[in-house]
């Protein structure tokens, strides 16, 4: 089985399992804050995917949000079994299962399964992004001023003036802002054209590689821009990403 088909199979299985476990009832555990939560569904789905990858891709590394770790060669699978767990456990239907394969810092393949709507995105730099098997439209150049920014900014970061200033500079240039709570669904939305530009700082790799691959597969740009101690993850059409980068540096 090729990497894209494998990723698609695994995220669908993980998302379906998580949705079933949610319907049956789950307990919540808190990690670093009230909004940083985890459930048994996260752990069970991650264990299932990690075990399958160990079986069929024994030479690849695996890193999961909930602790799955296996050293490998240059290729690493990054796994988020439930991205948007706060939404997931709060009854907000905006969460997904996500899996991305990277070679060093280069996205190779991404798969995102939005279980609530039974929507599965798969794509990468060498594979045109598709939604449920139908190719998405290629991204065309549009300015940031015509587009939404899909983003996240935790309240605890409000005291970081460098970070806040850069973020506000981008938001001020955009047509509107959306804070929805799942980085991988956001990035899939950018790849599909539902959302304009993705912007977040200092993302974990499991929140970046799956969706970044989808944006690249839709003809867009996915970049990490380092400014004053922050690593800004930006994705969208080329013109909008250039506008976003300029605003970040000006902020």
C-alpha positions in Angstrom: 0.0 0.0 0.0 1.3 3.5 -0.9 1.9 6.1 1.7 -1.2 8.2 0.8 -3.6 5.2 0.8 -2.1 4.1 4.2 -2.5 7.5 5.7 -6.1 7.7 4.5 -7.0 4.3 5.9 -5.4 5.1 9.3 -7.1 8.5 9.8 -10.5 7.2 8.8 -10.1 4.3 11.3 -8.9 6.6 14.1 -11.6 9.2 13.5 -14.4 6.5 13.3 -13.1 4.9 16.5 -12.9 8.3 18.4 -16.5 9.2 17.3 -17.8 5.9 18.5 -16.0 6.2 21.8 -17.4 9.7 22.3 -20.9 8.5 21.7 -20.4 5.8 24.3 -19.1 8.3 26.9 -15.6 9.5 27.8 -13.7 10.8 30.8 -11.6 14.0 30.5 -8.1 14.5 31.7 -6.4 17.9 31.8 -2.8 18.4 30.8 -1.4 22.0 30.9 -4.6 23.9 31.3 -8.4 23.7 31.2 -8.4 23.9 27.4 -5.5 21.4 27.0 -7.4 18.1 27.4 -7.1 14.5 26.5 -9.4 11.5 26.5 -9.3 7.7 26.3 -10.2 8.1 22.6 -7.0 10.0 22.0 -4.9 7.3 23.6 -6.7 4.3 22.0 -6.7 5.8 18.5 -3.1 6.7 18.7 -2.1 3.3 19.9 -4.0 1.7 17.0 -2.4 3.9 14.4 1.1 3.5 15.9 0.8 -0.2 16.0 -0.3 -0.4 12.3 2.6 1.9 11.3 5.1 -0.3 13.2 3.8 -3.3 11.3 3.8 -1.8 7.7 6.4 0.9 7.9 9.0 -0.6 10.3 11.8 1.7 9.1 9.9 4.9 9.6 9.8 7.0 12.8 6.5 7.8 14.5 5.7 10.7 16.8 2.2 11.1 18.3 0.7 13.9 20.4 -0.1 11.5 23.2 3.3 10.0 23.6 3.8 7.5 20.8 7.6 7.5 19.9 9.7 5.4 17.6 13.0 6.3 16.1 13.5 5.7 12.4 15.3 7.0 9.4 14.7 10.3 7.8 11.0 9.7 7.4 8.7 10.4 10.3 4.9 10.0 10.7 3.3 12.7 12.8 0.0 11.7 14.4 -2.8 13.6 16.1 -5.6 11.1 16.8 -8.0 13.8 17.9 -7.1 17.3 16.8 -9.4 19.7 18.5 -10.0 17.6 21.7 -11.5 20.6 23.6 -14.2 20.8 20.8 -14.5 17.0 20.7 -15.3 16.7 24.4 -17.4 19.9 24.5 -19.8 18.7 21.8 -18.5 21.2 19.2 -18.4 19.4 15.8 -15.1 20.7 14.7 -12.3 18.1 15.2 -10.5 15.5 13.2 -7.9 12.8 13.1 -4.7 13.8 11.3 -1.6 12.0 10.1 1.3 13.5 8.2 4.5 12.0 6.8 7.6 14.2 6.6 11.1 13.7 5.4 13.1 16.0 7.7 11.3 19.3 7.5 9.6 18.5 4.1 6.0 17.4 4.2 5.5 14.3 2.0 1.8 13.2 2.5 -1.0 14.4 4.7 -4.4 12.9 5.6 -7.1 14.6 7.6 -10.4 12.9 8.4 -13.3 15.2 9.6 -15.5 12.5 11.0 -18.5 14.6 11.8 -19.0 15.3 8.1 -17.3 12.1 6.8 -14.8 14.2 4.9 -11.4 12.8 4.1 -8.6 15.0 2.6 -5.4 13.4 1.2 -2.6 15.1 -0.6 1.0 16.3 -0.7 3.6 18.1 -2.8 3.6 15.2 -5.3 -0.1 14.3 -5.0 -2.9 16.7 -5.9 -5.1 17.2 -2.8 -8.5 15.5 -2.9 -11.5 15.5 -0.8 -13.3 12.2 -0.7 -11.5 11.2 -3.9 -12.4 14.4 -5.8 -9.5 16.8 -6.5 -9.9 20.2 -4.9 -9.5 23.4 -7.0 -6.0 24.7 -7.2 -5.3 27.7 -5.1 -5.0 31.0 -7.0 -3.2 34.2 -5.9 -5.4 36.5 -3.8 -4.3 39.2 -1.4 -4.6 38.8 2.4 -7.0 41.7 2.4 -9.6 39.7 0.5 -9.3 36.6 2.7 -10.1 35.2 6.1 -7.3 34.3 8.5 -7.8 31.1 10.4 -5.7 31.2 13.6 -5.4 30.6 17.3 -4.1 32.8 20.1 -4.1 31.4 23.7 -4.9 34.0 26.4 -1.7 33.2 28.2 0.2 34.6 25.2 -1.3 38.1 25.5 1.6 39.2 27.6 4.1 38.3 24.9 4.2 41.7 23.1 6.4 40.5 20.2 4.1 37.6 19.5 0.9 39.7 20.1 2.1 42.6 17.9 3.0 40.3 15.0 -0.3 38.5 15.2 -2.4 41.7 15.4 -0.5 43.1 12.4 -1.7 40.2 10.2 -5.2 40.2 11.6 -5.6 43.9 10.9 -4.8 43.3 7.2 -7.3 40.4 6.7 -10.9 40.5 5.6 -12.0 38.6 8.7 -10.8 36.2 11.4 -11.8 32.7 12.3 -10.7 30.9 15.5 -12.2 27.4 15.2 -10.0 25.1 17.3 -8.5 22.5 15.1 -5.3 23.3 13.2 -5.6 20.3 10.8 -9.2 21.0 9.9 -8.2 24.7 9.4 -5.4 23.8 7.1 -7.7 21.4 5.2 -10.1 24.3 4.9 -7.4 26.5 3.4 -6.4 23.7 0.9 -10.1 23.5 -0.1 -10.6 27.3 -0.3 -13.1 27.5 2.5 -10.7 29.5 4.5 -8.1 32.0 3.4 -4.7 31.9 5.2 -3.6 29.8 8.1 -1.5 31.5 10.9 -0.3 30.0 14.1 3.0 30.4 16.1 5.2 27.6 17.4 3.0 24.6 16.3 3.8 21.0 17.2 4.7 19.0 14.2 1.6 16.8 14.4 -0.5 20.0 14.1 1.5 21.2 11.0 2.7 18.5 8.7 -0.7 16.8 7.9 -2.4 20.0 6.8 0.7 21.7 5.4 0.9 18.7 2.9 -2.7 19.3 1.9 -2.0 23.0 1.1 1.0 22.1 -0.9 -1.0 19.5 -2.8 -3.5 22.2 -3.7 -0.8 24.4 -5.2 -0.3 26.6 -2.2 2.6 27.6 0.0 3.3 26.3 3.5 6.2 28.1 5.3 7.7 28.5 8.8 8.9 32.0 9.3 11.1 32.8 12.3 10.7 36.3 13.7 11.9 37.6 17.1 12.0 34.2 18.8 8.7 32.9 17.3 8.2 30.3 14.5 5.1 31.4 12.6 3.4 28.7 10.6 1.8 30.2 7.5 -0.1 28.5 4.7 -2.3 29.6 1.8 -2.0 30.9 -1.7 1.4 32.4 -2.6 0.3 36.1 -2.6 -1.5 35.8 0.7 1.4 34.1 2.4 3.7 36.8 1.1 1.4 39.5 2.5 1.2 37.6 5.8 5.0 37.4 6.1 5.3 41.1 5.4 2.8 41.9 8.1 4.4 39.6 10.6 7.8 41.3 10.0 6.3 44.8 10.2 4.4 43.9 13.5 
